[in-house]
């Protein structure tokens, strides 16, 4: 029997994080089956926690109308509970074809210590990007999609309302369009330093700039959306990247909203903008997002390191209570 034949017959127990009831998650074991043709076994090293989306999952606040659209790749279980969720994992190939062993890879997979996966779902991580920064690829993909929807132009004055990880990455990309001036607006003054590192101006909500050429909203709050509308100049577009789950949002669309010809436009990473769909695949978009992470300044977004074994105790508080969280991430032994 060859070494590759032996690899194909190995089985192994894995551990995954499950959301099991409102405010509660737990670790569950799972036996991995034999590797199939075209598959490898990945050992996870780090996985990002999407504070916005996974907070809604933990609360059981994914609306029933979105249960199918919100399914993550390789999700098990079903909304509202129990569900194995997550979609930003970086690890190393530990079993499979000899040529792939030891390769560092990224994939859209729930939080799980080890898993079998087809190679077509893997994205190589460039040597210049550390494993922990690589888990920001899914957030960067969201930001990239948002810029496609907003269409910033050189010289634009741009405002980003909401200083979470998606807002900061959106501002970071927008600031790299030649001649732009990008201002981050957030209630948390601690974001000022990070904004500066990313090349952004910073303003508290009461100092939100006006007459902006383009506005992105990422705060997932009605107040933030109202601030975003107020920041837009006549005829400007407000790109809404927040997702509110099953919550209703109330904003004032009277007054001068219509007379100023404002555009309120949704952006959602689940689809590529129509004008790009004939040329861009999801893989090409993800590859581009990964390449955009090649800057050490982005390490400042990795705010909380969570040991996988302690995730059931640590994660609920980070998702539901803490206000200083940017991009928490799980690390595996």
Wavefront OBJ file of the C-alpha trace (Angstrom):
o trace
v 0.000 0.000 0.000
v 1.421 3.415 -0.955
v 1.613 6.386 1.367
v -1.213 8.072 -0.553
v -3.374 4.926 -0.168
v -2.796 5.001 3.580
v -3.807 8.658 3.659
v -7.066 7.833 1.918
v -8.088 5.347 4.610
v -7.394 7.369 7.753
v -10.276 8.553 9.924
v -10.099 11.154 12.641
v -12.283 12.851 15.208
v -12.811 16.563 14.846
v -14.407 19.231 17.041
v -16.760 21.972 15.825
v -18.449 24.993 17.370
v -22.259 24.932 17.334
v -24.790 27.625 18.230
v -27.397 25.678 20.180
v -29.829 28.184 21.742
v -30.044 31.945 22.251
v -26.813 33.104 23.848
v -25.341 29.604 24.068
v -22.762 27.772 21.984
v -20.939 24.495 22.575
v -18.255 22.248 21.140
v -19.382 19.016 19.494
v -17.290 16.153 18.211
v -17.595 14.699 14.728
v -15.873 11.788 13.065
v -14.350 12.630 9.723
v -14.903 10.146 6.959
v -12.313 8.837 4.546
v -10.857 11.315 2.102
v -12.544 11.133 -1.281
v -10.923 11.754 -4.639
v -9.974 15.416 -4.923
v -10.209 16.054 -1.185
v -7.655 17.007 1.448
v -7.814 17.173 5.225
v -7.216 20.625 6.657
v -6.155 21.358 10.210
v -7.508 24.773 11.195
v -5.084 27.286 12.668
v -7.383 30.304 12.928
v -10.932 31.315 12.010
v -12.494 34.759 12.107
v -15.739 35.439 13.937
v -18.084 37.787 12.095
v -19.297 39.921 14.966
v -22.302 41.247 13.069
v -23.596 38.077 11.421
v -22.657 35.613 14.141
v -24.158 37.839 16.809
v -27.474 37.514 14.990
v -26.970 33.747 14.703
v -26.204 33.488 18.429
v -29.308 35.517 19.269
v -31.489 33.400 16.974
v -32.296 36.599 15.060
v -31.878 35.336 11.496
v -35.352 35.910 9.989
v -37.114 32.830 8.678
v -37.295 34.367 5.197
v -33.468 34.287 5.081
v -32.806 30.809 6.513
v -31.815 29.392 3.140
v -29.991 32.433 1.765
v -28.005 32.772 4.994
v -26.695 29.211 4.960
v -22.899 29.247 5.137
v -20.794 26.891 3.000
v -20.525 23.496 4.743
v -22.999 24.568 7.413
v -24.647 21.775 9.386
v -27.902 22.011 11.258
v -30.497 24.648 10.465
v -31.622 28.048 11.706
v -32.490 29.020 14.278
v -30.805 26.218 16.310
v -28.733 24.116 16.522
v -26.424 25.246 13.759
v -22.721 24.911 12.937
v -21.833 28.278 11.450
v -18.864 30.396 10.345
v -17.207 31.211 7.034
v -13.608 32.385 7.373
v -11.037 29.704 8.169
v -7.281 29.481 7.609
v -5.273 26.330 8.139
v -2.767 23.880 6.780
v -3.211 20.764 4.627
v -2.191 17.819 6.781
v -3.449 14.894 4.689
v -3.907 14.405 0.974
v -1.681 14.423 -2.107
v 2.003 14.796 -1.308
v 2.283 17.989 -3.356
v -0.272 19.762 -1.129
v 0.922 18.655 2.307
v 1.868 21.603 4.485
v 0.250 24.190 2.213
v -1.393 27.125 3.984
v -4.950 27.560 2.749
v -8.070 29.662 3.291
v -11.641 28.456 2.866
v -15.203 29.411 3.713
v -15.860 26.860 6.452
v -17.453 26.878 9.928
v -15.345 26.935 13.089
v -13.930 23.399 13.247
v -10.564 21.967 14.246
v -10.164 19.583 11.258
v -12.249 18.892 8.182
v -12.222 17.200 4.789
v -12.752 19.509 1.847
v -12.431 19.457 -1.924
v -9.397 21.298 -3.232
v -11.656 23.404 -5.480
v -12.861 25.214 -2.341
v -9.361 26.125 -1.141
v -7.505 29.361 -1.719
v -3.721 29.397 -1.228
v -2.523 31.957 1.318
v 0.411 33.998 -0.049
v 3.636 33.682 1.925
v 3.552 37.408 2.691
v 0.233 37.163 4.579
v 0.266 35.680 8.114
v -2.337 33.047 8.949
v -4.142 35.260 11.451
v -4.466 38.193 9.026
v -5.656 35.811 6.299
v -8.895 35.179 8.220
v -9.931 38.750 7.341
v -10.399 37.666 3.719
v -14.175 37.280 4.013
v -14.512 40.764 5.568
v -12.267 42.223 2.883
v -14.459 40.547 0.275
v -17.484 42.323 1.756
v -15.663 45.647 1.656
v -14.539 45.085 -1.930
v -18.107 44.264 -2.972
v -19.258 47.430 -1.228
v -16.859 49.573 -3.233
v -18.088 47.953 -6.434
v -21.610 48.996 -5.445
v -20.560 52.509 -4.410
v -18.295 53.266 -7.393
v -15.947 55.784 -5.748
v -14.051 58.119 -8.078
v -10.697 59.903 -7.779
v -10.950 63.047 -5.685
v -14.201 62.049 -3.955
v -14.962 63.062 -0.395
v -16.196 59.826 1.175
v -17.726 59.107 4.558
v -17.938 55.713 6.272
v -20.386 55.609 9.176
v -19.574 52.707 11.491
v -16.079 51.743 12.613
v -16.391 47.982 12.823
v -14.090 45.745 10.818
v -16.145 46.008 7.599
v -16.370 49.790 7.922
v -12.640 50.106 8.521
v -11.780 47.854 5.582
v -14.220 49.746 3.360
v -12.581 53.009 4.339
v -9.126 51.514 3.851
v -9.948 50.543 0.255
v -11.719 53.823 -0.504
v -8.721 55.811 0.762
v -6.557 54.124 -1.863
v -8.527 55.604 -4.722
v -6.335 58.539 -5.875
v -7.167 61.887 -4.348
v -9.967 60.725 -2.059
v -10.513 62.045 1.452
v -12.201 59.399 3.597
v -13.685 60.103 7.022
v -14.686 57.383 9.468
v -17.552 58.272 11.801
v -18.012 56.242 14.979
v -19.291 56.676 18.522
v -16.180 54.938 19.894
v -13.331 57.424 20.131
v -10.864 54.551 20.418
v -11.331 53.996 16.687
v -9.542 57.283 15.946
v -6.070 55.766 16.259
v -6.897 52.771 14.062
v -8.530 55.033 11.484
v -5.369 57.119 11.332
v -3.232 54.037 10.810
v -5.422 53.112 7.835
v -5.158 56.562 6.263
v -8.604 57.800 7.333
v -9.858 60.955 9.016
v -12.027 60.423 12.115
v -15.139 62.185 13.383
v -17.598 61.677 16.221
v -21.270 61.513 15.155
v -21.905 65.157 16.085
v -19.065 66.159 13.762
v -20.155 64.040 10.784
v -18.991 65.766 7.596
v -21.601 67.039 5.131
v -21.912 67.261 1.375
v -20.058 63.976 0.828
v -19.790 62.532 -2.668
v -20.316 58.969 -1.419
v -21.338 57.476 1.931
v -21.026 53.927 3.230
v -23.073 52.806 6.236
v -21.854 49.846 8.307
v -22.982 50.503 11.898
v -26.144 48.335 11.808
v -28.039 51.024 13.725
v -30.868 53.364 12.827
v -28.937 56.333 14.221
v -25.948 55.475 12.078
v -28.065 55.200 8.960
v -29.647 58.585 9.702
v -26.166 60.088 10.093
v -25.138 58.520 6.781
v -28.134 60.084 5.013
v -27.316 63.443 6.565
v -23.700 63.236 5.378
v -24.611 62.715 1.725
v -24.433 65.633 -0.680
v -27.224 66.329 -3.166
v -27.619 63.435 -5.596
v -25.110 61.275 -3.693
v -25.395 57.561 -2.954
v -25.554 55.991 0.508
v -24.419 52.356 0.309
v -25.988 50.244 3.065
v -23.687 47.364 4.046
v -25.312 46.654 7.426
v -27.570 43.668 7.936
v -30.198 43.938 10.655
v -31.507 40.374 10.825
v -35.114 40.398 11.969
v -34.954 43.918 13.463
v -36.945 46.828 12.052
v -35.093 50.061 11.318
v -36.743 53.473 11.485
v -35.230 56.430 9.615
v -36.646 59.786 8.520
v -37.148 59.832 4.764
v -39.231 62.977 4.768
v -37.845 66.496 4.750
v -35.355 66.982 1.944
v -34.538 63.317 1.269
v -36.459 63.275 -2.020
v -35.775 66.819 -3.126
v -32.026 66.193 -2.796
v -32.368 63.108 -5.038
v -30.462 60.855 -2.630
v -29.883 57.209 -3.526
v -30.053 54.557 -0.792
v -28.454 51.423 -2.213
v -28.111 47.984 -0.647
v -24.905 45.970 -0.863
v -24.666 42.267 -0.038
v -21.640 40.035 -0.432
v -23.785 37.017 -1.297
v -24.000 38.228 -4.899
v -21.598 39.953 -7.266
v -22.945 43.238 -8.701
v -24.832 42.604 -11.924
v -22.459 44.620 -14.100
v -19.556 42.353 -13.087
v -21.220 38.940 -13.045
v -20.240 38.015 -16.600
v -16.539 38.545 -15.829
v -16.049 37.946 -12.128
v -16.403 34.595 -10.362
v -16.648 34.243 -6.581
v -13.189 32.674 -6.639
v -11.684 35.642 -8.487
v -13.295 38.026 -6.002
v -11.966 36.069 -3.017
v -8.478 35.858 -4.538
v -8.529 39.621 -4.996
v -9.697 40.157 -1.410
v -6.857 37.979 -0.125
v -4.283 39.921 -2.136
v -5.580 43.185 -0.639
v -4.612 41.936 2.849
v -0.912 42.247 2.059
v -0.315 45.121 4.484
v 0.806 44.693 8.140
v -1.244 47.725 9.197
v -4.354 45.527 8.943
v -3.165 43.445 11.902
v -4.600 46.176 14.138
v -8.099 44.949 13.244
v -7.507 41.583 14.956
v -8.855 42.581 18.336
v -9.518 39.448 20.404
v -7.740 36.083 20.334
v -10.010 33.228 21.473
v -8.740 29.768 22.364
v -10.973 27.250 20.575
v -11.478 25.149 23.713
v -12.717 28.212 25.584
v -14.897 29.581 22.789
v -18.227 28.471 24.353
v -17.418 30.490 27.471
v -15.747 33.476 25.765
v -17.642 34.017 22.535
v -21.140 34.916 23.835
v -19.830 37.842 25.858
v -17.722 39.146 22.962
v -20.671 38.948 20.573
v -23.402 40.252 22.858
v -21.828 42.519 25.484
v -18.423 43.929 24.590
v -18.215 47.234 22.706
v -14.483 47.211 21.917
v -14.570 44.233 19.552
v -13.370 44.531 15.962
v -12.369 41.177 14.475
v -12.283 38.447 17.111
v -10.680 35.250 15.912
v -10.396 31.692 17.151
v -7.037 29.945 17.368
v -6.642 26.165 17.348
v -3.911 23.968 18.809
l 1 2 3 4 5 6 7 8 9 10 11 12 13 14 15 16 17 18 19 20 21 22 23 24 25 26 27 28 29 30 31 32 33 34 35 36 37 38 39 40 41 42 43 44 45 46 47 48 49 50 51 52 53 54 55 56 57 58 59 60 61 62 63 64 65 66 67 68 69 70 71 72 73 74 75 76 77 78 79 80 81 82 83 84 85 86 87 88 89 90 91 92 93 94 95 96 97 98 99 100 101 102 103 104 105 106 107 108 109 110 111 112 113 114 115 116 117 118 119 120 121 122 123 124 125 126 127 128 129 130 131 132 133 134 135 136 137 138 139 140 141 142 143 144 145 146 147 148 149 150 151 152 153 154 155 156 157 158 159 160 161 162 163 164 165 166 167 168 169 170 171 172 173 174 175 176 177 178 179 180 181 182 183 184 185 186 187 188 189 190 191 192 193 194 195 196 197 198 199 200 201 202 203 204 205 206 207 208 209 210 211 212 213 214 215 216 217 218 219 220 221 222 223 224 225 226 227 228 229 230 231 232 233 234 235 236 237 238 239 240 241 242 243 244 245 246 247 248 249 250 251 252 253 254 255 256 257 258 259 260 261 262 263 264 265 266 267 268 269 270 271 272 273 274 275 276 277 278 279 280 281 282 283 284 285 286 287 288 289 290 291 292 293 294 295 296 297 298 299 300 301 302 303 304 305 306 307 308 309 310 311 312 313 314 315 316 317 318 319 320 321 322 323 324 325 326 327 328 329 330 331 332 333
